[in-house]
């Protein structure tokens, strides 16, 4: 059902699918590596301090500090932009010297970034602390070199922005926000201003998947019932497709299939992270595997989860487990072996 590959370094997180089938992964010590059937090669190194790079050689220490590459995007010009530790870095196409382009005053930066075909890049503030701060939407019009605040949510409107995503079917940007009540919402971004589409617990979403007719998403409701859902683009009607064993964080599109994964959290009884795969035309999903949480405390060493790529793939569903069985390894789901 799934094929477990090697662990890259002390551990890696899948970030991006290349058109030729290669994968870009972020390692615990800040490297961006390119993996293919022919092996791995380093293509960039986040210029972290010597001490942080040394800590990154320990999988547990890296999980504790959450310093490895997280948000990642390739711009229309081919520039790579990513976050690692509390910094954002950029690497233009053809260069081998990353440069610092942003430092986060609070937290570790966004969960996701979005690049538009006209060359812009967007991301939103994500701070997981209890105290409330304004959450800003940032935009770069110069290929990630500089960033401007284009919109600001006050702290009483949303706690934070889960992500900003480019929808190639609708040719528009979408936002997801959280966390309580109507703070949990789905938005579109038009002329750099968010416009609400729907809100409430059902729309506590992290990473949606877009099809020609629907917005697919998993619910992220701690301690509550969660489902994979499909929202009809034309009518706005939401259909609950299948219940999940826990909150859903990540979604991914690969060819004609979509995949979603659940997180192991303190408010849920499930001690496994599950992967759900379904056809985007029929909207028929099923659970294809579960991986058990490891023995390390989740509040310190991260929730158990399955990281999916942050862009679409032509085919094949790849993921990297974190804080579960096969932690830090590259894994491929094989439907032919199911």
C-alpha positions in Angstrom: 0.0 0.0 0.0 2.9 2.4 0.6 6.6 2.4 0.0 8.9 3.7 2.7 12.1 5.4 1.4 15.2 6.5 3.2 15.5 9.2 5.8 17.3 12.3 4.4 19.8 13.5 7.0 18.3 13.4 10.5 14.9 13.9 9.0 13.2 15.7 6.2 9.8 17.4 5.3 8.4 17.2 1.8 7.9 20.7 0.3 7.4 20.7 -3.5 6.8 18.5 -6.5 8.9 19.3 -9.6 7.5 18.8 -13.2 10.0 16.1 -13.9 8.8 14.0 -10.9 11.6 15.1 -8.6 10.8 16.2 -5.1 12.2 19.1 -3.0 12.6 18.4 0.7 13.6 20.5 3.6 16.0 18.8 6.1 16.3 19.5 9.9 19.6 21.4 9.5 18.0 23.9 7.0 19.0 22.3 3.6 16.8 22.2 0.6 17.5 19.0 -1.3 16.3 17.6 -4.6 15.3 13.9 -4.5 14.8 11.7 -7.5 15.2 8.1 -8.4 18.8 8.9 -9.2 19.6 10.1 -5.6 19.6 13.4 -3.7 21.5 16.6 -4.2 21.6 19.8 -2.1 20.4 22.8 -4.0 20.3 25.4 -1.2 21.3 25.8 2.4 19.4 28.1 4.8 22.1 30.3 6.2 21.4 29.4 9.8 23.8 29.9 12.6 26.4 27.2 13.3 24.6 26.3 16.6 21.2 25.9 14.8 22.7 23.8 12.1 24.3 21.6 14.8 21.0 21.2 16.6 19.5 20.2 13.3 21.6 17.1 13.3 19.4 15.8 16.1 15.9 14.9 15.0 14.4 15.4 18.5 16.0 18.8 19.0 14.9 20.0 15.6 11.3 18.8 16.3 11.4 20.7 19.6 12.7 24.0 18.1 10.7 23.7 14.9 13.5 25.2 12.9 13.5 23.2 9.6 12.1 24.6 6.3 8.3 24.9 6.5 6.5 27.2 4.0 7.9 27.0 0.4 7.0 28.3 -3.0 8.6 28.6 -6.5 7.8 32.0 -8.1 6.8 32.6 -11.7 10.5 33.5 -12.4 11.7 30.2 -10.8 13.0 31.8 -7.6 12.7 29.6 -4.5 11.3 31.3 -1.4 11.1 29.4 1.9 11.0 29.8 5.7 13.4 28.2 8.2 13.7 29.0 11.9 12.4 32.6 12.2 13.6 33.8 8.8 12.6 33.8 5.1 15.1 33.1 2.4 15.1 33.4 -1.4 17.2 31.7 -4.1 16.9 33.1 -7.6 17.0 30.6 -10.5 20.6 29.8 -11.5 22.0 31.0 -8.2 23.5 29.0 -5.4 23.6 31.7 -2.7 20.3 32.2 -0.7 19.7 35.6 0.7 17.6 36.7 3.7 14.4 38.5 2.6 12.4 38.7 5.8 12.8 38.2 9.6 9.7 37.3 11.6 9.4 39.3 14.8 7.0 36.7 16.4 6.8 33.0 15.6 8.2 31.1 12.7 6.3 32.6 9.8 3.5 31.4 7.6 2.4 27.8 7.1 2.0 28.3 3.3 2.8 30.8 0.6 1.2 31.4 -2.8 2.7 32.5 -6.1 0.5 34.0 -8.8 1.2 33.7 -12.6 1.7 37.5 -12.9 4.8 37.2 -10.6 3.4 38.2 -7.2 3.9 36.2 -4.0 1.6 36.2 -1.0 1.6 35.0 2.6 -0.2 35.6 5.9 0.8 35.8 9.5 0.5 32.6 11.5 1.3 32.9 15.2 0.1 30.1 17.5 0.5 31.9 20.8 -2.6 32.4 23.0 -2.3 36.2 23.1 -3.8 37.9 20.1 -1.8 40.0 17.5 -2.9 41.6 14.3 -2.5 39.2 11.3 -1.2 40.8 8.2 -1.3 39.7 4.5 2.0 40.4 2.8 2.7 40.7 -0.9 5.9 40.9 -2.9 5.8 42.3 -6.4 9.6 42.0 -7.0 10.1 38.2 -6.9 10.4 38.0 -3.1 13.0 40.6 -2.6 10.8 43.0 -0.5 7.4 42.6 1.2 4.5 45.0 1.8 1.5 44.7 4.0 -1.6 44.9 1.8 -4.2 44.0 4.4 -4.4 43.8 8.2 -6.8 41.6 10.2 -7.2 43.0 13.8 -6.8 40.4 16.6 -10.5 40.3 17.4 -11.4 39.4 13.8 -9.2 36.4 13.3 -6.5 34.7 15.5 -4.2 34.0 12.6 -4.1 33.1 8.9 -3.7 29.4 8.2 -2.7 30.0 4.6 -3.1 31.7 1.2 -3.5 29.5 -1.9 -3.5 30.0 -5.6 -6.5 28.4 -7.4 -5.6 27.7 -11.0 -9.2 26.7 -11.8 -10.7 29.9 -10.7 -7.6 32.0 -11.3 -7.8 33.6 -7.9 -6.4 33.5 -4.4 -8.1 32.0 -1.4 -7.4 32.4 2.3 -8.2 30.2 5.3 -8.3 31.7 8.8 -8.9 30.5 12.4 -9.7 29.6 15.0 -12.9 30.2 17.0 -16.5 30.6 15.8 -16.7 33.0 12.8 -12.9 33.5 12.9 -12.8 30.1 11.2 -13.5 31.2 7.6 -12.9 30.8 3.9 -12.1 33.9 1.9 -11.1 35.0 -1.5 -8.5 37.7 -2.0 -9.6 40.3 -4.6 -7.5 43.4 -5.3 -5.6 42.5 -2.2 -8.7 42.6 0.0 -10.2 39.5 1.6 -13.9 38.8 0.9 -15.7 36.3 3.1 -17.1 33.2 1.4 -18.3 31.2 4.5 -17.5 30.9 8.2 -18.1 28.8 11.3 -16.6 25.6 12.7 -17.1 23.7 9.5 -14.8 26.2 7.8 -11.9 25.8 10.2 -9.7 24.8 7.3 -5.9 24.6 6.9 -5.1 23.6 3.3 -7.9 23.2 0.7 -7.7 21.5 -2.7 -9.3 23.1 -5.8 -11.1 21.3 -8.6 -13.1 22.8 -11.6 -16.4 22.4 -9.8 -15.5 22.3 -6.1 -13.3 23.5 -3.2 -12.3 20.3 -1.3 -11.3 20.6 2.3 -10.9 18.8 5.6 -12.3 20.2 8.9 -9.9 21.1 11.6 -12.1 21.1 14.8 -10.2 20.1 17.9 -12.2 17.8 20.1 -15.1 17.7 17.6 -16.3 15.6 14.7 -14.4 16.2 11.5 -15.2 15.4 7.8 -13.8 15.8 4.4 -16.1 18.2 2.6 -16.8 19.5 -0.9 -18.1 23.0 -1.5 -19.8 23.5 -4.8 -18.3 26.6 -6.5 -21.6 27.6 -8.1 -24.1 27.2 -5.3 -21.9 27.3 -2.2 -23.5 24.1 -0.9 -21.2 21.9 1.2 -21.4 18.1 1.2 -19.8 16.0 3.9 -18.0 13.3 2.1 -16.4 11.1 4.8 -15.7 11.3 8.5 -12.1 11.5 9.6 -10.4 10.2 12.7 -9.0 13.6 13.6 -8.5 17.2 12.5 -7.3 17.6 8.9 -4.4 19.9 8.3 -3.0 19.1 4.9 -4.4 18.6 1.4 -2.8 17.8 -1.9 -3.7 17.2 -5.6 -1.9 14.6 -7.6 -3.2 14.0 -11.1 -6.9 13.0 -10.8 -6.6 12.2 -7.1 -6.7 14.3 -4.0 -5.2 13.4 -0.6 -5.8 14.7 2.9 -4.1 13.8 6.2 -5.1 14.1 9.8 -3.2 15.3 12.9 -2.9 13.6 16.3 -3.9 16.2 18.9 -4.4 16.2 22.7 -8.2 16.7 22.5 -8.7 13.6 20.3 -8.7 10.0 21.3 -7.0 8.9 18.0 -3.4 7.9 18.4 -2.8 7.5 14.7 -2.5 9.9 11.8 -4.5 8.9 8.7 -4.3 9.5 5.0 -7.4 9.8 2.9 -7.3 9.5 -0.9 -10.1 10.1 -3.4 -11.0 10.8 -7.0 -11.7 14.5 -7.7 -14.4 13.8 -10.2 -16.4 11.2 -8.3 -15.6 12.7 -4.9 -15.3 9.2 -3.5 -12.7 9.1 -0.7 -11.4 6.4 1.5 -8.9 6.0 4.3 -5.8 4.2 3.0 -3.5 4.0 5.9 -2.8 5.0 9.6 0.5 5.6 11.3 0.9 5.4 15.0 2.1 8.4 17.2 5.6 7.9 18.5 6.4 7.9 22.3 7.6 11.5 22.5 5.2 14.1 24.1 3.2 15.9 21.3 3.1 19.3 23.0 6.9 19.5 22.9 8.0 17.3 20.0 5.1 18.1 17.6 1.8 16.5 16.8 1.8 13.3 14.8 1.0 14.2 11.2 1.7 13.4 7.6 3.2 16.3 5.6 2.0 16.6 2.0 3.6 18.7 -0.8 2.6 22.3 -0.9 1.8 22.2 -4.7 0.1 19.9 -7.1 1.8 16.9 -8.7 1.3 15.3 -12.1 1.0 11.9 -10.5 1.8 10.0 -7.3 1.1 10.8 -3.7 4.2 11.4 -1.6 4.4 12.4 2.1 6.7 12.6 5.1 5.5 11.5 8.5 6.3 13.5 11.5 6.2 12.2 15.1 4.7 8.9 13.9 6.0 5.6 12.6 8.5 6.3 9.8 9.2 9.8 11.3 11.2 11.9 8.9 11.2 9.4 6.0 9.9 9.8 2.5 6.9 7.7 1.8 4.9 7.0 -1.4 1.3 5.8 -1.4 0.8 3.0 -4.0 -2.8 2.5 -4.9 -2.0 -0.5 -7.1 -0.9 -2.4 -3.9 -3.9 -1.4 -1.8 
